[in-house]
Amino acid sequence: CSFCTSGRENLCDAPELTGWTVQGGFADYVVAPAGFTYPLPEGFSDLQAAPLLCAGIIGYRCLKMAGIASWSGARLGIYGFGAAGHVAIQIARARGAEVYVCTRDREKHQALAEELGAAWTGGSTEAPPVPLDAGIVFAPAGEIVPPALSHLDKGGTLVLGGIHMSPIPELRYELLYPERVVRSVANNTREDGHAFLHEAAEVPVRTHVETFPLESGNEALERLKHDGIRGAAVLTL
């Protein structure tokens, strides 16, 4: 389709997604077109690499779409601090950004954000102490969007990084008027994957994981639903 032929295969009209439209997400071995596979950099164990290939790449694309031309000294807000957020903060800080994290869980998520160098942490809709150049909403909660917009400086961009989100409340136009931008992120391109894994190895990104045997997959999902995971959950086969 026109999206695939222009380097935007993440917007393909008829995508085939493992675990969504194609079976085999938990297979021991899979066959895939070579152009859609990534060589893993050295230095990552299987457990460390697992969160990079979904949450990490999406977090990377969110950073790419944030519209920040110069990262040194830039002020980035992250709303929701799970698997994607805890990778994105490491990339952003390595680029020289100050990162402000808004998330509702103090014991797990805010504490991990502080360990990873957040300049400030607060509640999910709490205003950071400074205007932000960009914000990324990883939490699938539409009610976060209006306050997150209000935290942006003029001309700032708010990126919505989730696959789904609860309804977004009505927005007052004055939140958008100072040339603020709201945009979504849909999947990722192969270029994103290669660039991210290269940068992740250089940083180097270190993922925080909690493992579950495959037969405990439902427990892992339940824990995720209730903010019970610090970092990323990984199923082991």
Secondary structure, DSSP 8 states (H G I E B T S, - for coil): -TTGGGT-GGG-SS---BTTTBS-TT-S-----GGG-----TT--HHHHGGGGTHHHHHHHHHHTT--S--TT-EEEEES-SHHHHHHHHHHHHTT-EEEEE-S-IIIIIHHHHHTT-SEEE-TT---SS-EEEEEE-S--GGGHHHHHHTEEEEEEEEE--S---------HHHHTTT-EEEE--S--HHHHHHHHHHHHHTT----EEEEEGGGHHHHHHHHHTT--SSEEEEE-
